[in-house]
Amino acid sequence: MKVLLIGFGDIGARVAAALPAGSEPVGVRRRRQAVAGVDCRALDASDRSALAALLVEQPYDYIVATLTPTAMSEAGYRASYLAVAENLAALLPAQRQLRRLFWVSSSSVYGAPSDDWVDESRAAEPARPTARVLLAAEQALAGLPVTVLRFSGIYGPGRCRLIELVRSGGPLPGPAEQWSNRIHSDDGAGFIAHLIAADWRGEPPAPLYIVSDDEPARLAEVGDWLAAELGCRPPSAAATAGRGGKRLANRALRASGYRLRYPSYREGYAALLTAERA
C-alpha cells in the first residue's frame, strides 16, 4: 500500500506510524523533515508542476492531505488549502491507482455557535473568511474519490495551549458557557489510519466525517477541571465569543468502528499532565 501524505507535519507523522504493516508512506512538506520509516521529500504542493512531477514518479493508493496555512488569514488559507485542492482536482483524475483522498478540513465550516447537536447532515454555513476558504477547498474536490474529515480543535503533545491558559489564570478562549470540542492528535491520526485500513479491506468510508471526541463540554467545565488537576485557581473566561461554540456529534466516527483512545477531555488532558510531570 503506497500512501502519500501531503503537508507532512505532526498529524501526518502520526498517520504514517499508525498505518498497517507493509505500507509505504511518502511525506511531502515545504521543508524536508526526516522521520524514520517515511520517504520524506521537500515539495510545495501548491506548486502544480512540482506536484504533477511527484505523481508521475509513482502511483499512490491513498493520499492524505493535512495542510497548514501559510498565514492565519484568508490569503494564507487560499495559498495553501484552496491552491492544493485545485491542484489535486486537476491532477488526480489521471491517477487510476488512487483509491481515495482523505482531506482534513475543519468543523469551523459549520458557522455560528449552536446548542443543538451538529452532525454531518448539517449544512455548512461558514461565517469567517478562512472557514469560507476551507469550504471552497472541499467543494473543489467534488468528483474525486474523497473523504472530507472536519476536525474539531486538535490537542495533544506540543498542543497544550489550554493547559497554559488555565495555568496562567486565563482568560479562556471564549465565554464560560460556550461549547468546546476537541480531538486528541493520536485519535485524529488513528482515525485516518483506521479508515485507510478499512478501505483496503474493501470497506469504503463515508464521504464526510466530523472528527471530534465523544463529549463536547462547556469551556468553564474544562477550565475548572484542569485547574483542579493543576492545583491552581479556576481561570477567568473571555467576555466575547471565541472561535468555537458548537456542540459536535461524532456519530459517523463511532459507527465506523473506531474506538477513541481519549473519549473525552479528561482522559486526554490527564495523559498530557502525567507526561508533563514525568
Steps between C-alpha positions, in 0.01 A plus 500: 500500500652831389383806696586861417478738796475863386579768757703248696507638854396369840171341391654360183784340696250344741297365207814346350583331830148355525477359146473122452825303488653495155376847404735728307442859617642801317483833682525837326521846654662831410809418707633148523468328837663163566262244656594136543313270265374781276640611163504874572518757219521880485213610275244780494170338397362841399751487211303304241798404285695368800200300622437365150861379475465317831178330393656391172797352685288225657131424553339512845216300651411771751570869546460673837504881506562658841583858409590809699443853366790713387351775722200523733306710254263455208792543259708246692220244484452561128871453434498163678164323531332631189810493278581140594137390460484653151828331407374161618170549319694562178757222541332208675254392227802359315607294804322171429653313793371752754234348721423801720609847604460591867471876538527654848278806536345668804170504689520881474310466170182448705496867591311657787493360856214262578362309799352245258696191407692551175570192289594430139144568383527867601561730205831683514446875541842648576504839665869588498697571179750222575217251552347602167834419334504159672155423361603619153797262517268210590271591211792515257556128564148397400509220245809336648490190723536719808416476869492835678596498868375804689719513811407683818775659711812282500693457823774263611878502546628840393142634486442596864376859463193449722713357781724806486200736494354336811838498675536875436149575626330553165317635328353195333453522120130584537218557752452251783184346350638467147511146364845365422600194298834328458682199361829365628766491227547125553130441439482733200787318334383161622159553345653581161714186516191302605308620193790418268530148643124447470494619140794272417289211633215600272298705749481846340460800732227762494565820304492717814585467869506736795817405686445586865488312829190367675441789737453865404536706817445854621826694517455570870463128571826421324680796657385414851600134457846597378540750785421228754754268337763774492427617853434858394209744508225458238575717196307805395288481186501722193232766473434435132437184298802303387553298184293197608160482661340202325395168649649242266369144464746230389242233418651415162847460652364259762296313239821434306618270777783725617554496876626829640809474716398825671117515495484828696718790609555331837691198363692708249611780729573255784745322271667830404532607864641162598761526225582856607556395861721211391 
